[in-house]
Amino acid sequence: MTLKYVGPKPTITYHGVSFDTNKEDKYVYLNIVVQLIKALDHEYITDKSYVYEEPRRLSDDEILQTLQKYCPNVDALLDKTNHSVEEEIEENKTRAYESSALSDEDKEVLIKNINIMREYMLQRAVNKAVYYCAMNVLADIVQKDHIEYITTPMYHKYVHVLHSLQGSLKAEKHPIDTKMDFYKKENNLLVTLSVVNILHSH
C-alpha cells in the first residue's frame, strides 16, 4: 500500500473527466492528523498545558508507519476499500455498456475514461479510508486522555481536520460535544476546538 496525492473528486462522462475542487483528496489532511496524534498521545499531568511546535512535514512512509502502529487493522480496511471501489468501477462500466441513451461510440469513450481513471479512484479511496482511520484514533485519544481543547493556526486544512474530529467525537458510543472558536492572539489567527462534556463521556 502506498499513500500519495491524486487530486479532487472526478466526474467521469463520455465528454471527458472534470474535477470538483470542493471535494479535495483526503491525502492533503493526513499530515496534520498524524502530527496531532503524535502531539497528543503521551502521559498528561493534571492542569498542565502542552504545546506542540509544528515540526517538519512527515514523509508518506512516516505517515504510513505511524498509522500502521495506531490502526492495526489498516491493511484489512484497505483491502475492503479496494474491493468495494473495484466493484463500483465495474458497475459503472456495466451501466455505461447497457445505457440506451448513449451511442456505441459514446459508450466506448465512457468506458475508456473510466478505465483511465481507475488507479486515481482507487488511490483516492485508499487516502480517504486511511484518513478516517486516523481520525478515529485521534478521537479515541481525546476521549481517553480527557483532552479539553486543541488550538491550531487558523489555516483551512487545520479547520477541516478539526471539523472532522468534531464529527468523529459526536459519533462515539458516548457522544462528545465540542465547540469551535476563532480568534486573534498577538496578530496570529487561531482556532480552538473545546470539548464541552468530556467529564460526562463515561
TAVENFEN-V416289 format. One record per helix or strand of 3 or more residues. SS is the DSSP state (H for helix, E for strand). FROM is the first residue (numbers start at 1). LEN is the number of residues. Records with the same first field share a line. If there is no record, write none. Layout:
SS=FROM-LEN, FROM-LEN
This chain:
E=9-4, 17-4, 149-5, 178-8, 188-8
H=27-14, 60-11, 74-25, 104-13, 118-27, 156-15, 198-3
